[in-house]
């Protein structure tokens, strides 16, 4: 049974892999949230620009 000759090492390897996967998923999540916020800001900016255009036409 070569697989279980050092169980501590096996667990350590496994947990480090899980940690790396978790780290990347957190990174991706954060970047997606930043993108979402950026898109919302862009929408708000465009809406305010449209309002300005409308005001320019009205006055």
N, C-alpha and C positions, 0 to 999 in steps of 0.2 A: 504494500500500500504506500506508494510514493506520494500520493496526493495529500495525505493527512500526516506526513512526517513532521511538519511544523505548523500546527493549526494557527498559532499566533501570527505567523507571517502571512498565511492565507487570508486571515481576517483583515490584517493591515492593508494588504494589496486591494482587497475588495472595497474596504471603506474609503481608501484614497480614490479609487475609481468613482465611487458614488459621490464623493465630495467634489471631484472635478466636474462630473455631469451636473450636479446641483449648482455649482458655481457658474457654469455656462448658461444654464437655464435662467438663473437670476440675471445674468448679464443681458441675455436676449430680452427678458421681460422688461428690464429697465430701459433698454434702447427702444423697445416698442412703445413704452409709455411716453418717452421723450418725443418720439415721432408723432404720437397722438396729440400731445400738447402743442407741438409745433404746428400741426395741421389746424387745430382749434384756433390758435393764435392767428394763423394765416386767414382763416375764415372770418374771424372778428375784424381783422385789419381790412379785408376786402369789403365787408359790410360797412365799415365806417367810411371807407373810400366812396362806396356807392352813395351813402347818405350825404357825403360832402358834395358829390356830383349833383344829386337831387337838389340840395340847398342852393348850389350855384345856379341851377336852372330856375329855381323858384324866386330867388332874390335878384 
